[in-house]
Amino acid sequence: MELEQANEVIPQEIDDFSGDPNGELDLPPEYCHYRDEGCDLADSCLNCPFNRCIYDEPGGKQRWLKRVRAKEMARLFTAKGKGIKELALMFGVSQRTVQRALKVTSGDSTMRGVKNNE
């Protein structure tokens, strides 16, 4: 959009935001139209199941995926009776990683008395 055309459409009070020496407008969000393309977790930002964008959080998607994996490990451990060694093979991680995930999700009491070679 040419600068002259933009000035015709945009109110005068918004003109203060055009401080770019190259002539490009830096408009406030209410005057910008963008395509809501979402991400690989949601089709659009407006239909996202998360309260905040996962990519705005520290660790983002990787942290979320680790939490999901840890919850699934805990579910299989408690409900299905899978052992630590079996879970490590299923998820392609070390036995220590499984132990850490179970400790975080289920609490320390779940790990007491559990042998490593189950």
Backbone as JSON, one array per atom type, in Angstrom:
{
  "sequence": "MELEQANEVIPQEIDDFSGDPNGELDLPPEYCHYRDEGCDLADSCLNCPFNRCIYDEPGGKQRWLKRVRAKEMARLFTAKGKGIKELALMFGVSQRTVQRALKVTSGDSTMRGVKNNE",
  "N": [[0.85, -1.17, 0.0], [0.63, 2.14, -0.88], [2.07, 5.04, 0.65], [0.64, 7.43, 0.42], [-1.97, 6.53, -0.13], [-2.49, 5.1, 2.19], [-2.56, 7.12, 4.11], [-4.93, 8.35, 3.47], [-6.85, 6.52, 4.33], [-6.32, 6.01, 7.0], [-6.94, 7.41, 10.17], [-6.05, 10.75, 11.32], [-4.94, 10.86, 13.93], [-3.61, 8.48, 14.17], [-1.48, 8.76, 12.58], [0.8, 9.46, 13.94], [2.18, 7.14, 14.49], [3.76, 6.49, 12.39], [6.69, 6.48, 12.27], [8.8, 5.51, 10.81], [11.67, 6.01, 8.88], [11.82, 5.11, 6.25], [9.36, 5.35, 5.19], [7.45, 3.41, 5.66], [4.5, 2.34, 7.3], [3.95, 1.92, 10.76], [1.64, 0.42, 12.13], [-0.9, 0.37, 14.7], [-2.31, -2.64, 16.21], [-5.13, -2.79, 15.71], [-5.5, -1.66, 13.22], [-4.22, -3.27, 11.48], [-4.29, -5.93, 9.22], [-4.06, -9.31, 9.24], [-3.26, -12.66, 8.27], [-4.62, -15.34, 9.96], [-2.97, -17.95, 10.49], [-2.38, -19.86, 12.31], [-0.7, -22.62, 13.91], [1.32, -25.61, 14.18], [-0.07, -26.84, 16.18], [-2.63, -25.83, 16.39], [-5.32, -24.89, 14.23], [-5.92, -22.19, 13.89], [-5.04, -19.13, 15.53], [-7.1, -17.99, 16.98], [-8.71, -20.13, 17.58], [-7.24, -21.68, 19.26], [-6.4, -24.12, 21.73], [-4.98, -23.4, 23.98], [-4.42, -21.1, 26.7], [-2.47, -19.11, 26.57], [-0.2, -18.37, 23.93], [1.69, -21.12, 22.98], [4.22, -20.82, 22.04], [5.06, -18.48, 23.15], [5.76, -19.05, 25.69], [8.45, -19.93, 27.95], [10.6, -22.38, 26.72], [8.52, -23.44, 25.31], [6.98, -25.36, 22.82], [8.49, -27.72, 23.07], [8.74, -28.13, 25.86], [6.04, -28.5, 26.5], [5.46, -30.85, 25.05], [7.13, -32.65, 26.42], [5.86, -32.69, 28.92], [3.41, -33.85, 28.22], [4.31, -36.36, 27.38], [5.4, -37.28, 29.82], [3.08, -37.47, 31.39], [1.73, -39.47, 30.02], [3.5, -41.59, 30.37], [3.28, -41.9, 33.17], [0.59, -42.65, 33.33], [0.58, -45.12, 31.95], [2.29, -46.51, 33.62], [0.97, -46.58, 36.11], [-1.76, -47.38, 35.58], [-1.64, -49.46, 33.66], [0.41, -51.03, 34.53], [3.01, -51.09, 33.5], [6.54, -51.52, 33.37], [9.54, -49.72, 34.32], [11.74, -50.15, 32.65], [10.46, -51.18, 30.39], [8.85, -48.99, 29.66], [10.87, -47.18, 29.02], [11.92, -48.35, 26.71], [9.65, -48.27, 25.06], [9.22, -45.48, 24.69], [11.64, -44.65, 23.78], [13.66, -43.56, 25.39], [15.97, -43.04, 28.13], [16.15, -45.13, 31.1], [16.43, -43.61, 33.35], [15.31, -41.16, 32.55], [12.63, -41.91, 32.39], [12.19, -42.45, 35.09], [12.52, -39.86, 36.17], [10.36, -38.55, 34.92], [8.18, -39.94, 36.0], [8.49, -39.25, 38.65], [8.02, -36.5, 38.63], [5.35, -36.31, 37.66], [3.78, -38.12, 39.17], [4.53, -37.89, 41.78], [6.82, -38.37, 44.52], [6.27, -40.65, 46.05], [5.34, -42.72, 44.44], [7.55, -43.87, 43.27], [8.93, -45.24, 45.21], [10.28, -48.27, 46.27], [10.25, -49.43, 43.76], [11.74, -51.43, 41.37], [14.48, -51.13, 39.11], [14.64, -52.88, 36.95], [12.14, -53.74, 36.1]],
  "CA": [[0.0, 0.0, 0.0], [1.39, 3.38, -0.96], [1.93, 5.9, 1.82], [-0.43, 8.41, 0.18], [-3.24, 5.82, 0.0], [-2.66, 4.74, 3.59], [-2.92, 8.32, 4.85], [-6.34, 8.64, 3.22], [-7.67, 5.56, 5.04], [-5.98, 6.0, 8.42], [-7.22, 8.7, 10.83], [-4.9, 11.61, 11.56], [-4.29, 10.57, 15.21], [-2.78, 7.29, 13.99], [-0.33, 9.18, 11.78], [1.96, 9.56, 14.82], [2.87, 5.85, 14.56], [4.54, 6.28, 11.17], [8.0, 7.06, 12.51], [9.82, 4.84, 10.02], [12.22, 6.93, 7.87], [11.64, 4.55, 4.91], [8.01, 5.63, 4.73], [6.52, 2.34, 5.99], [3.7, 2.62, 8.47], [3.97, 0.99, 11.87], [0.28, 0.62, 12.6], [-1.37, -0.41, 15.85], [-2.95, -3.89, 15.78], [-6.51, -2.67, 15.22], [-5.48, -1.23, 11.83], [-3.47, -4.25, 10.69], [-5.02, -7.14, 8.84], [-3.12, -10.39, 9.0], [-3.88, -13.98, 8.12], [-4.48, -16.18, 11.14], [-2.62, -19.26, 9.96], [-2.19, -20.8, 13.41], [0.58, -23.3, 13.99], [1.14, -27.05, 14.04], [-0.9, -27.31, 17.29], [-4.0, -25.35, 16.2], [-5.55, -24.36, 12.88], [-5.85, -20.74, 13.95], [-4.76, -18.61, 16.88], [-8.37, -17.72, 17.67], [-9.29, -21.41, 17.99], [-6.2, -22.41, 19.97], [-6.87, -24.62, 23.02], [-4.15, -22.87, 25.06], [-4.73, -19.74, 27.15], [-1.4, -18.29, 26.0], [0.49, -19.04, 22.84], [2.72, -22.03, 23.5], [5.53, -20.33, 21.6], [5.43, -17.34, 24.0], [6.23, -19.61, 26.96], [9.83, -20.44, 27.92], [10.65, -23.8, 26.39], [7.49, -23.59, 24.31], [6.42, -26.63, 22.38], [9.29, -28.83, 23.59], [8.34, -28.34, 27.26], [4.67, -29.04, 26.48], [5.55, -32.24, 24.6], [7.71, -33.44, 27.51], [4.81, -32.87, 29.93], [2.45, -34.83, 27.68], [5.0, -37.65, 27.44], [5.5, -37.68, 31.22], [1.74, -37.88, 31.84], [1.43, -40.77, 29.4], [4.33, -42.58, 31.08], [2.67, -42.13, 34.48], [-0.65, -43.39, 33.12], [0.92, -46.5, 31.63], [2.94, -47.09, 34.79], [0.0, -46.84, 37.18], [-2.97, -48.07, 35.13], [-1.34, -50.67, 32.87], [1.43, -51.81, 35.21], [4.24, -51.18, 32.72], [7.75, -51.28, 34.14], [10.39, -48.6, 33.9], [12.54, -50.57, 31.49], [9.53, -51.3, 29.27], [8.5, -47.63, 29.25], [12.05, -46.59, 28.38], [11.98, -48.9, 25.36], [8.48, -47.78, 24.32], [9.35, -44.06, 24.37], [12.96, -44.39, 23.22], [14.43, -42.72, 26.32], [16.68, -43.82, 29.14], [15.38, -45.49, 32.28], [16.5, -42.46, 34.25], [14.33, -40.2, 32.06], [11.33, -42.42, 32.82], [12.11, -42.23, 36.54], [12.29, -38.43, 36.39], [9.0, -38.23, 34.49], [7.26, -40.5, 36.99], [8.63, -38.48, 39.88], [7.38, -35.2, 38.42], [3.91, -36.42, 37.46], [3.07, -38.91, 40.17], [5.03, -37.63, 43.12], [7.94, -39.21, 44.92], [5.82, -41.89, 46.68], [5.13, -43.76, 43.42], [8.81, -44.48, 42.89], [9.5, -46.02, 46.31], [10.15, -49.71, 46.17], [10.2, -49.89, 42.37], [13.05, -51.85, 40.87], [14.84, -50.6, 37.8], [14.58, -53.88, 35.9], [10.78, -54.24, 35.88]],
  "C": [[0.9, 1.24, 0.0], [1.11, 4.23, 0.26], [0.79, 6.9, 1.65], [-1.79, 7.76, 0.36], [-3.51, 5.49, 1.46], [-3.09, 5.95, 4.41], [-4.37, 8.7, 4.63], [-7.25, 7.77, 4.07], [-7.49, 5.67, 6.55], [-6.26, 7.38, 9.03], [-5.93, 9.45, 11.18], [-4.18, 11.27, 12.87], [-3.38, 9.34, 15.14], [-1.49, 7.65, 13.26], [0.94, 9.29, 12.62], [2.77, 8.27, 14.86], [3.77, 5.61, 13.35], [5.92, 6.92, 11.29], [9.12, 6.43, 11.71], [10.35, 5.79, 8.94], [12.05, 6.41, 6.44], [10.24, 4.79, 4.38], [7.02, 4.52, 5.02], [5.79, 2.67, 7.27], [3.86, 1.52, 9.51], [2.63, 1.16, 12.59], [-0.01, -0.15, 13.87], [-2.17, -1.61, 15.38], [-4.35, -3.74, 15.21], [-6.59, -2.19, 13.77], [-4.7, -2.16, 10.92], [-4.36, -5.45, 10.41], [-3.99, -8.21, 8.52], [-3.89, -11.7, 8.88], [-3.58, -14.8, 9.36], [-4.24, -17.61, 10.67], [-2.38, -20.29, 11.04], [-0.79, -21.37, 13.42], [0.33, -24.8, 13.84], [0.29, -27.64, 15.16], [-2.36, -26.88, 17.16], [-4.13, -24.75, 14.81], [-5.48, -22.84, 12.82], [-5.6, -20.3, 15.38], [-6.04, -18.39, 17.67], [-9.05, -18.99, 18.16], [-8.3, -22.27, 18.77], [-6.72, -22.88, 21.33], [-6.09, -24.07, 24.21], [-4.57, -21.45, 25.42], [-3.74, -18.73, 26.58], [-0.74, -19.07, 24.89], [1.63, -19.87, 23.4], [4.12, -21.56, 23.13], [5.96, -19.08, 22.37], [5.98, -17.8, 25.34], [7.69, -20.03, 26.85], [9.84, -21.95, 27.66], [9.6, -24.19, 25.37], [6.98, -24.99, 24.06], [7.18, -27.81, 22.98], [8.91, -29.15, 25.03], [6.96, -28.98, 27.33], [4.69, -30.51, 26.08], [6.14, -33.15, 25.68], [6.69, -33.69, 28.61], [3.8, -33.91, 29.48], [3.05, -36.23, 27.76], [5.07, -38.16, 28.88], [4.15, -38.15, 31.76], [1.37, -39.24, 31.27], [2.25, -41.88, 30.05], [3.71, -42.91, 32.44], [1.38, -42.93, 34.35], [-0.38, -44.86, 32.83], [1.53, -47.22, 32.82], [1.9, -47.48, 35.85], [-1.18, -47.69, 36.71], [-2.68, -49.41, 34.45], [-0.27, -51.53, 33.5], [2.71, -52.0, 34.42], [5.43, -50.85, 33.61], [8.58, -50.15, 33.55], [11.2, -48.95, 32.66], [11.66, -50.65, 30.23], [9.12, -49.91, 28.75], [9.65, -46.95, 28.53], [12.17, -47.08, 26.93], [10.84, -48.38, 24.49], [8.68, -46.35, 23.82], [10.72, -43.7, 23.81], [13.8, -43.44, 24.07], [15.14, -43.63, 27.31], [15.75, -44.14, 30.31], [15.35, -44.34, 33.28], [15.5, -41.38, 33.84], [12.92, -40.62, 32.47], [11.16, -42.17, 34.31], [11.84, -40.76, 36.87], [10.86, -38.04, 36.03], [7.97, -38.74, 35.5], [7.32, -39.71, 38.29], [7.89, -37.14, 39.77], [5.86, -35.33, 38.37], [3.18, -37.1, 38.6], [3.48, -38.6, 41.6], [6.08, -38.65, 43.49], [7.48, -40.56, 45.47], [5.62, -43.03, 45.69], [6.41, -44.53, 43.15], [9.4, -45.35, 44.0], [9.25, -47.5, 46.11], [10.08, -50.26, 44.76], [11.6, -50.23, 41.92], [13.25, -51.34, 39.46], [14.6, -51.6, 36.67], [13.17, -54.44, 35.68], [10.37, -54.13, 34.44]]
}
